Amino acid sequence: MARISEAPEGGKFRCKASAGLAGVAGAWGDGDLLGVLVDANGELALGGLGTTEGIIWTPEGRKDSSKANYKQVQGGKFYTVLFRGILQDMEIGTSPTFGDGDKVYSAAAGDVTAATAVGAIFLGTIIDDWTKPAGVGLMMVINVMGKPVG
């Protein structure tokens, strides 16, 4: 399961999840990461192609991973939205599968892709997790750019 390793000041903010986002499961990583945007009401909504403004870790603040809704967003709860930082323990072989050096872009329904598409927002770069023995893990260096790919 991914975890937030670094979230520097100025690279994150807190925002309340909208009621419409309640029950939405993480779309990538190990099913625990979600691309989001701030809607017209100032609340988090599902990000997508050309609209993603940051990334949330859906189990934030939860302790019991055995619950069925552990990786789902809770409407009305505040989440840390990352647009600069580092995620560690990115799962290898989950959908989508990423490798060392891949560039990651926004896609539909809060998901991400390594394929560039017109309108996609650059989210970050996947690198080898040098803290793990024998390079058995991946990190994501988050650097969300607001300008869509032309």
KAKAZI-V146390 format. One record per backbone hydrogen bond with DSSP energy under -1.0 kcal/mol. CO is the residue of the C=O (numbers start at 1). NH is the residue of the N-H. If there is no record, write none. Layout:
co->[CO	CO]
nh->[NH	NH]
//
This chain:
co->[3	6	8	11	11	13	15	16	17	18	19	21	24	28	28	32	33	33	34	35	36	36	37	39	43	44	45	47	48	48	54	55	56	57	59	63	64	67	69	71	73	74	77	79	81	82	83	85	86	86	87	88	99	102	104	104	105	108	110	111	113	117	120	121	122	123	124	125	126	127	128	129	132	137	138	139	140	141	142	149]
nh->[88	86	11	83	84	81	79	44	76	21	22	24	73	32	33	58	27	28	56	47	53	54	45	42	39	18	37	110	51	52	36	82	34	60	62	65	67	70	72	26	23	77	17	15	13	55	144	142	5	6	140	3	102	126	123	124	113	111	35	107	105	120	149	106	145	143	104	141	101	139	130	132	135	129	90	127	87	125	85	119]
//
